[in-house]
Every structure is written in C-alpha cells, then in structure tokens.
Amino acid sequence: MKRALAALCAAWLGASAPRVAGATTVVPVTTEELAARSDLVVVATARSASSRWDGGVIVTDVEVVVDASLRGAAAVGTSLVVRVAGGTVGRIRQSVADAPELEVGRSYLLFLAGGAGGARFLAHLTAGALALSVSPGADATVLVPAALVTEVRATAAPAMRSVSLETLAARVRDVRR
C-alpha cells in the first residue's frame, strides 16, 4: 500500500510540475537574405502594445508608426501592427529566448513578412526587429544581434553590436525584389 501511495504521489508531482519549453535553434541570416525574404522593411517607432492568449501561447500586438520605408509600400506616418511571440497576460509571462520585445517609445528597423488578422510578422525570429540608438550629434546606429550576419567575412560575432543605420539601409535597398 505504501508503494502504491508513493507511486501515486510521484506521478501527481510529475504531472503538476511546471514545464519548460524546449530550446529554440536560430539560423544566422545575412542582411541581404533577410531583406529578400521581407515584403516590408521600415524604420518605425512602437506606440502601444497589447498582449493576449492565442491558442495556448501569449502573443503581443505592437502598434508601430512608420518613420521611413526602405522596402515595400508603407507611407511615413501610417500605423502597422506587428505581432511578436511572448508577453504578459495577468500574472502569467511567456517569453521566447532571444526573441525581441518591442519597447513602447523606442524606434526599430523592422523586417516584416506576411501576417494574419491585420497584424504583420517578423521575417526572422531574432533578427527581424533591430533597435535603433540615436545619440545627439551622431548618426543613428542599429543594435544587431549575432543572428544577423552583416559582414561576409565575419567569424564569431559578439552577442550584440552597433552598425550604422545608413549602412544597413543601403544594403536593404540594393537587394532585388
């Protein structure tokens, strides 16, 4: 009887324990590959964000205002909704390792492809949203994750580095449609 009770307790504990999601593998992509798979590339500022449940996972819809369009048809000043994985609903938070969390008030270089229900999707899990950094009296730079290869001869890239926005914008514009 004690063995049966111990087995039942162990099964209950195993079934009720929190589960950790499996690992995510991210394949590095070049700026040119990312631009080619994107139907829209814009510089935009996040205006608002709203998280919700979607089929057992949390997603966040972020409204962004277009500051500049580098690829595709998006007029300056128009609003787009970008859906990203993860977020917080009530007291429950879900996140995907290395996936971007678009911060309201911050500007980004966004590589977008496809979408559903009026929302656009990032063209790459970790390299589809690049935060802009603007210092007074300096050119805008983009914070680039290791998953985005910006130099053909690059070896191991640091986890995050800065690249000129104009450099990346020129490379995006040079990619054929």
C-alpha beads as a LAMMPS data file, in Angstrom:
LAMMPS data file: protein, C-alpha beads

177 atoms
176 bonds

1 atom types
1 bond types

-500.0 500.0 xlo xhi
-500.0 500.0 ylo yhi
-500.0 500.0 zlo zhi

Masses

1 110.0

Atoms # bond

1 1 1 0.000 0.000 0.000
2 1 1 2.842 2.386 0.851
3 1 1 4.450 1.706 -2.534
4 1 1 1.205 2.392 -4.364
5 1 1 0.707 5.634 -2.425
6 1 1 4.331 6.694 -3.100
7 1 1 3.937 5.914 -6.817
8 1 1 0.682 7.865 -6.952
9 1 1 2.308 10.880 -5.220
10 1 1 5.303 10.760 -7.579
11 1 1 3.014 10.607 -10.633
12 1 1 0.932 13.527 -9.347
13 1 1 4.029 15.624 -8.632
14 1 1 5.448 14.877 -12.078
15 1 1 2.180 15.776 -13.790
16 1 1 1.717 19.017 -11.850
17 1 1 5.300 20.290 -12.083
18 1 1 5.886 23.366 -14.273
19 1 1 7.150 22.575 -17.716
20 1 1 9.982 24.335 -19.510
21 1 1 9.682 24.819 -23.248
22 1 1 12.225 23.167 -25.495
23 1 1 15.188 25.013 -26.909
24 1 1 14.938 27.237 -29.973
25 1 1 17.547 26.966 -32.702
26 1 1 18.207 30.170 -34.613
27 1 1 19.845 30.012 -38.024
28 1 1 22.008 33.071 -38.767
29 1 1 20.947 35.138 -41.773
30 1 1 22.680 37.838 -43.806
31 1 1 21.236 41.316 -44.227
32 1 1 20.630 40.539 -47.908
33 1 1 18.826 37.240 -47.166
34 1 1 16.658 38.929 -44.552
35 1 1 15.775 41.786 -46.917
36 1 1 14.957 39.324 -49.722
37 1 1 12.502 37.382 -47.558
38 1 1 10.849 40.591 -46.285
39 1 1 7.989 42.191 -48.167
40 1 1 8.251 45.275 -45.973
41 1 1 11.274 46.868 -44.275
42 1 1 10.623 50.008 -42.234
43 1 1 12.060 52.217 -39.557
44 1 1 9.214 52.588 -37.068
45 1 1 8.501 53.665 -33.509
46 1 1 6.456 51.477 -31.162
47 1 1 3.380 53.397 -29.980
48 1 1 1.440 50.819 -27.945
49 1 1 1.457 47.117 -27.075
50 1 1 -1.216 44.635 -26.048
51 1 1 -0.643 41.001 -25.049
52 1 1 -3.230 38.232 -25.268
53 1 1 -3.651 34.476 -25.350
54 1 1 -3.633 32.896 -28.812
55 1 1 -4.163 29.131 -28.869
56 1 1 -2.311 28.353 -25.648
57 1 1 0.528 30.834 -26.113
58 1 1 0.854 34.523 -25.392
59 1 1 1.459 36.939 -28.262
60 1 1 1.893 40.700 -28.200
61 1 1 0.498 43.007 -30.855
62 1 1 2.601 46.157 -31.084
63 1 1 1.291 49.204 -32.931
64 1 1 4.148 50.991 -34.681
65 1 1 4.226 54.259 -36.634
66 1 1 6.326 54.236 -39.818
67 1 1 9.172 56.784 -39.765
68 1 1 10.788 55.619 -43.050
69 1 1 10.122 52.870 -45.581
70 1 1 13.105 51.022 -47.081
71 1 1 11.262 48.245 -48.917
72 1 1 7.600 47.725 -49.777
73 1 1 4.663 50.113 -49.617
74 1 1 4.281 51.785 -46.234
75 1 1 3.752 55.532 -46.121
76 1 1 5.508 57.595 -43.478
77 1 1 3.134 58.251 -40.577
78 1 1 0.961 55.177 -41.130
79 1 1 0.367 52.651 -38.367
80 1 1 1.111 48.944 -38.583
81 1 1 0.526 46.157 -36.090
82 1 1 3.467 43.797 -35.560
83 1 1 2.793 40.510 -33.744
84 1 1 5.660 39.087 -31.672
85 1 1 5.899 35.920 -29.609
86 1 1 5.553 36.233 -25.842
87 1 1 4.246 38.791 -23.421
88 1 1 2.363 39.080 -20.143
89 1 1 -1.316 38.404 -19.528
90 1 1 -2.353 38.961 -15.930
91 1 1 0.296 37.317 -13.784
92 1 1 1.470 34.924 -16.484
93 1 1 4.508 35.769 -18.600
94 1 1 5.793 33.830 -21.587
95 1 1 8.958 34.591 -23.500
96 1 1 10.990 33.054 -26.296
97 1 1 14.764 33.111 -25.825
98 1 1 16.372 35.912 -27.864
99 1 1 13.048 36.955 -29.440
100 1 1 12.590 40.734 -29.453
101 1 1 10.325 42.531 -27.020
102 1 1 9.378 45.796 -28.701
103 1 1 9.514 48.591 -26.132
104 1 1 6.882 51.327 -26.455
105 1 1 8.536 54.637 -27.371
106 1 1 11.591 53.011 -28.940
107 1 1 12.418 53.010 -32.675
108 1 1 13.312 49.888 -34.647
109 1 1 14.415 48.707 -38.061
110 1 1 11.731 46.087 -38.797
111 1 1 11.954 43.309 -41.392
112 1 1 8.371 42.094 -41.938
113 1 1 6.946 39.210 -43.972
114 1 1 3.346 38.095 -44.180
115 1 1 0.835 38.278 -41.395
116 1 1 -2.664 37.363 -40.260
117 1 1 -5.701 39.205 -38.980
118 1 1 -4.293 42.638 -39.790
119 1 1 -1.004 42.010 -37.976
120 1 1 2.410 41.658 -39.633
121 1 1 5.043 39.073 -38.640
122 1 1 8.797 39.486 -38.245
123 1 1 10.744 37.905 -41.112
124 1 1 13.200 36.295 -38.639
125 1 1 12.722 35.313 -35.002
126 1 1 15.725 37.162 -33.583
127 1 1 16.966 39.413 -36.393
128 1 1 13.622 40.797 -37.621
129 1 1 13.481 43.714 -35.163
130 1 1 16.631 45.766 -34.620
131 1 1 16.586 48.525 -32.002
132 1 1 17.830 51.950 -33.061
133 1 1 20.189 54.005 -30.959
134 1 1 20.385 57.731 -31.606
135 1 1 22.892 59.949 -29.829
136 1 1 22.786 63.752 -30.133
137 1 1 25.104 64.890 -32.919
138 1 1 25.711 61.337 -34.167
139 1 1 24.282 59.114 -36.893
140 1 1 21.674 56.545 -35.922
141 1 1 23.004 53.064 -35.280
142 1 1 21.228 49.740 -35.158
143 1 1 21.818 47.204 -32.382
144 1 1 22.452 43.996 -34.323
145 1 1 22.105 40.535 -32.737
146 1 1 24.575 37.737 -33.520
147 1 1 21.918 36.024 -35.680
148 1 1 22.273 38.774 -38.307
149 1 1 25.499 38.475 -40.273
150 1 1 26.411 41.938 -41.546
151 1 1 29.838 41.123 -42.948
152 1 1 30.581 38.315 -45.388
153 1 1 33.956 37.554 -43.801
154 1 1 32.602 37.656 -40.256
155 1 1 33.717 34.923 -37.913
156 1 1 32.168 34.711 -34.461
157 1 1 30.075 37.822 -33.881
158 1 1 29.504 39.322 -30.448
159 1 1 26.061 38.846 -28.922
160 1 1 25.120 42.454 -29.793
161 1 1 26.958 45.117 -31.780
162 1 1 26.205 48.504 -33.373
163 1 1 26.068 49.093 -37.121
164 1 1 25.237 52.348 -38.909
165 1 1 21.570 52.590 -39.919
166 1 1 22.623 54.094 -43.253
167 1 1 24.912 51.121 -43.941
168 1 1 22.129 48.606 -43.346
169 1 1 19.556 50.741 -45.209
170 1 1 21.809 50.869 -48.295
171 1 1 22.243 47.091 -48.205
172 1 1 18.470 46.572 -47.929
173 1 1 17.789 48.921 -50.861
174 1 1 20.376 47.096 -53.024
175 1 1 18.530 43.747 -52.765
176 1 1 16.438 42.957 -55.837
177 1 1 12.766 42.226 -55.398

Bonds

1 1 1 2
2 1 2 3
3 1 3 4
4 1 4 5
5 1 5 6
6 1 6 7
7 1 7 8
8 1 8 9
9 1 9 10
10 1 10 11
11 1 11 12
12 1 12 13
13 1 13 14
14 1 14 15
15 1 15 16
16 1 16 17
17 1 17 18
18 1 18 19
19 1 19 20
20 1 20 21
21 1 21 22
22 1 22 23
23 1 23 24
24 1 24 25
25 1 25 26
26 1 26 27
27 1 27 28
28 1 28 29
29 1 29 30
30 1 30 31
31 1 31 32
32 1 32 33
33 1 33 34
34 1 34 35
35 1 35 36
36 1 36 37
37 1 37 38
38 1 38 39
39 1 39 40
40 1 40 41
41 1 41 42
42 1 42 43
43 1 43 44
44 1 44 45
45 1 45 46
46 1 46 47
47 1 47 48
48 1 48 49
49 1 49 50
50 1 50 51
51 1 51 52
52 1 52 53
53 1 53 54
54 1 54 55
55 1 55 56
56 1 56 57
57 1 57 58
58 1 58 59
59 1 59 60
60 1 60 61
61 1 61 62
62 1 62 63
63 1 63 64
64 1 64 65
65 1 65 66
66 1 66 67
67 1 67 68
68 1 68 69
69 1 69 70
70 1 70 71
71 1 71 72
72 1 72 73
73 1 73 74
74 1 74 75
75 1 75 76
76 1 76 77
77 1 77 78
78 1 78 79
79 1 79 80
80 1 80 81
81 1 81 82
82 1 82 83
83 1 83 84
84 1 84 85
85 1 85 86
86 1 86 87
87 1 87 88
88 1 88 89
89 1 89 90
90 1 90 91
91 1 91 92
92 1 92 93
93 1 93 94
94 1 94 95
95 1 95 96
96 1 96 97
97 1 97 98
98 1 98 99
99 1 99 100
100 1 100 101
101 1 101 102
102 1 102 103
103 1 103 104
104 1 104 105
105 1 105 106
106 1 106 107
107 1 107 108
108 1 108 109
109 1 109 110
110 1 110 111
111 1 111 112
112 1 112 113
113 1 113 114
114 1 114 115
115 1 115 116
116 1 116 117
117 1 117 118
118 1 118 119
119 1 119 120
120 1 120 121
121 1 121 122
122 1 122 123
123 1 123 124
124 1 124 125
125 1 125 126
126 1 126 127
127 1 127 128
128 1 128 129
129 1 129 130
130 1 130 131
131 1 131 132
132 1 132 133
133 1 133 134
134 1 134 135
135 1 135 136
136 1 136 137
137 1 137 138
138 1 138 139
139 1 139 140
140 1 140 141
141 1 141 142
142 1 142 143
143 1 143 144
144 1 144 145
145 1 145 146
146 1 146 147
147 1 147 148
148 1 148 149
149 1 149 150
150 1 150 151
151 1 151 152
152 1 152 153
153 1 153 154
154 1 154 155
155 1 155 156
156 1 156 157
157 1 157 158
158 1 158 159
159 1 159 160
160 1 160 161
161 1 161 162
162 1 162 163
163 1 163 164
164 1 164 165
165 1 165 166
166 1 166 167
167 1 167 168
168 1 168 169
169 1 169 170
170 1 170 171
171 1 171 172
172 1 172 173
173 1 173 174
174 1 174 175
175 1 175 176
176 1 176 177
